Amino acid sequence: MGNLEEALKVAERADMPDRFLSLLVRMGRMSDAHQYAFQHLSQAHDVLAIPRTLHEHGATQQDVQLGEHGVSLAGEVLARCE
């Protein structure tokens, strides 16, 4: 798991929230991914990419909450939900 931890640190330092969140989910850290998305993402198109990934990994309650949050934000919604 050392390589994933290092990649996570790199993604965070490089300000790559999509990559950072993807790695958290891959590592099974669903709650951390959910919390990070709520705290750090402010555009709908950024937030709405995450619920599908969470859902695919079994975090259904978290994906619903994050999806609801995402549609309440400014930004492109329909183009990213296809």
C-alpha positions as CSV (number, residue, x, y, z in Angstrom):
1,M,0.0,0.0,0.0
2,G,3.1,2.3,0.2
3,N,2.8,3.2,-3.5
4,L,-0.8,4.3,-3.1
5,E,0.1,6.3,0.0
6,E,2.9,8.1,-1.9
7,A,0.6,8.7,-4.9
8,L,-2.0,10.2,-2.5
9,K,0.5,12.6,-1.1
10,V,1.7,13.6,-4.5
11,A,-1.9,14.2,-5.7
12,E,-2.7,16.3,-2.6
13,R,0.5,18.4,-3.0
14,A,-0.1,18.9,-6.7
15,D,-3.6,20.1,-6.1
16,M,-5.2,17.3,-8.1
17,P,-8.5,16.7,-6.3
18,D,-9.9,14.2,-8.8
19,R,-6.8,12.1,-8.6
20,F,-6.7,12.5,-4.8
21,L,-10.4,11.4,-4.4
22,S,-9.9,8.5,-6.8
23,L,-7.0,7.2,-4.8
24,L,-8.9,7.5,-1.5
25,V,-11.7,5.4,-3.0
26,R,-9.2,2.9,-4.4
27,M,-7.7,2.6,-0.9
28,G,-11.2,1.9,0.6
29,R,-11.2,5.2,2.4
30,M,-14.8,6.1,1.4
31,S,-15.5,8.3,4.4
32,D,-12.4,10.3,3.8
33,A,-13.3,10.7,0.1
34,H,-16.8,11.8,1.0
35,Q,-15.6,14.3,3.6
36,Y,-12.9,15.7,1.3
37,A,-15.4,16.3,-1.5
38,F,-17.7,18.2,0.8
39,Q,-14.9,20.3,2.2
40,H,-12.8,21.0,-0.9
41,L,-14.9,20.9,-4.0
42,S,-17.2,23.8,-4.9
43,Q,-18.2,23.3,-8.5
44,A,-21.0,20.9,-9.5
45,H,-19.0,19.2,-12.3
46,D,-16.2,18.4,-9.8
47,V,-18.5,17.0,-7.1
48,L,-20.7,15.0,-9.4
49,A,-17.9,12.9,-10.8
50,I,-17.4,11.3,-7.3
51,P,-20.8,9.7,-6.5
52,R,-20.6,7.2,-9.3
53,T,-17.2,6.1,-8.1
54,L,-18.4,5.8,-4.5
55,H,-21.5,3.9,-5.7
56,E,-19.3,1.4,-7.7
57,H,-17.4,0.7,-4.5
58,G,-20.5,0.2,-2.4
59,A,-20.8,3.5,-0.6
60,T,-24.5,4.1,-1.6
61,Q,-25.5,6.5,1.3
62,Q,-22.5,8.6,0.7
63,D,-23.0,8.8,-3.1
64,V,-26.6,10.0,-2.6
65,Q,-25.6,12.7,-0.2
66,L,-22.7,13.9,-2.4
67,G,-24.9,13.8,-5.5
68,E,-27.5,16.0,-3.7
69,H,-24.8,18.3,-2.6
70,G,-23.3,18.5,-6.2
71,V,-26.6,19.5,-7.8
72,S,-26.9,22.4,-5.4
73,L,-23.6,23.9,-6.5
74,A,-22.9,26.2,-9.4
75,G,-21.3,24.9,-12.5
76,E,-22.0,22.6,-15.4
77,V,-24.2,19.7,-14.3
78,L,-25.7,18.0,-17.3
79,A,-22.6,17.7,-19.4
80,R,-20.8,15.8,-16.7
81,C,-23.7,13.4,-15.8
82,E,-24.1,11.8,-19.2
